[in-house]
Amino acid sequence: MIVGGSEETHAELRETVQRMELELDRQGQGLGDLDPVELAELAWRIDSPELHVIALRLEDGLEAQGRAFEELSAEELTAILAAAGVESL
């Protein structure tokens, strides 16, 4: 679900999600299978600089807390991104 933003923003996000899904299918993986470093690499391959930055900031936040991606809930991950200056995904 995409909420807010312009029609152009929605179209760009849909396109990014489609590229991401195709790449994940090609690799035989799901989005939940990726840690932040792998997500950053995926973002680079699908030409999504915004997602790449988000993934790297998430990895930095996890390192700073000494936590693993798999240990955290969606809410905790969102809090890490918020602390890193990422407003929303």
C-alpha positions as CSV (number, residue, x, y, z in Angstrom):
1,M,0.0,0.0,0.0
2,I,1.3,3.4,-0.9
3,V,-0.1,6.4,1.0
4,G,0.5,10.1,0.4
5,G,2.6,11.7,-2.2
6,S,1.8,12.6,-5.8
7,E,0.7,10.4,-8.7
8,E,4.2,10.7,-10.1
9,T,5.7,9.5,-6.7
10,H,3.4,6.6,-6.7
11,A,4.3,5.6,-10.2
12,E,8.0,5.8,-9.4
13,L,7.6,3.7,-6.3
14,R,5.5,1.1,-8.1
15,E,8.3,0.9,-10.7
16,T,11.0,0.5,-8.0
17,V,8.9,-2.2,-6.3
18,Q,8.5,-4.1,-9.6
19,R,12.2,-4.0,-10.3
20,M,12.9,-5.2,-6.8
21,E,10.4,-8.0,-7.0
22,L,11.9,-9.2,-10.4
23,E,15.4,-9.2,-8.9
24,L,14.3,-11.0,-5.8
25,D,12.5,-13.6,-7.9
26,R,15.6,-14.0,-10.1
27,Q,17.6,-14.8,-6.9
28,G,14.9,-17.0,-5.4
29,Q,14.7,-14.8,-2.3
30,G,12.0,-12.8,-0.5
31,L,12.5,-9.3,0.8
32,G,12.4,-10.7,4.4
33,D,15.4,-12.9,3.5
34,L,17.7,-9.9,3.1
35,D,19.7,-8.2,5.8
36,P,20.4,-4.4,5.4
37,V,23.7,-4.9,3.5
38,E,22.0,-7.3,1.0
39,L,19.2,-4.8,0.7
40,A,21.7,-2.0,-0.1
41,E,23.3,-4.2,-2.8
42,L,19.8,-5.0,-4.2
43,A,19.0,-1.3,-4.2
44,W,22.2,-0.6,-6.1
45,R,21.4,-3.3,-8.7
46,I,17.9,-1.9,-9.3
47,D,19.1,1.7,-9.5
48,S,17.3,2.9,-6.4
49,P,19.7,5.3,-4.6
50,E,17.1,6.3,-2.0
51,L,16.6,2.7,-0.9
52,H,20.4,2.2,-0.9
53,V,20.8,5.1,1.5
54,I,18.0,3.8,3.7
55,A,19.6,0.3,3.9
56,L,23.0,1.7,4.8
57,R,21.5,3.9,7.5
58,L,19.7,0.9,8.9
59,E,22.9,-1.1,9.0
60,D,24.7,1.8,10.7
61,G,21.9,2.0,13.3
62,L,22.1,-1.8,14.0
63,E,25.8,-1.7,14.4
64,A,25.6,1.3,16.8
65,Q,23.1,-0.7,19.0
66,G,25.0,-4.0,18.6
67,R,21.8,-5.6,17.4
68,A,21.0,-8.0,14.5
69,F,18.4,-7.3,11.9
70,E,16.5,-10.5,12.7
71,E,16.2,-9.5,16.4
72,L,14.1,-6.4,15.9
73,S,10.5,-5.8,15.2
74,A,9.2,-3.5,12.4
75,E,8.6,-0.8,15.0
76,E,12.2,-1.0,16.3
77,L,13.6,-0.9,12.8
78,T,11.4,2.1,12.0
79,A,12.7,3.8,15.2
80,I,16.3,3.2,14.1
81,L,15.6,4.8,10.7
82,A,13.8,7.8,12.4
83,A,16.8,8.3,14.6
84,A,19.0,8.3,11.4
85,G,16.8,11.0,9.9
86,V,14.8,8.8,7.6
87,E,11.2,10.0,7.8
88,S,9.4,7.0,6.3
89,L,9.8,4.1,3.9
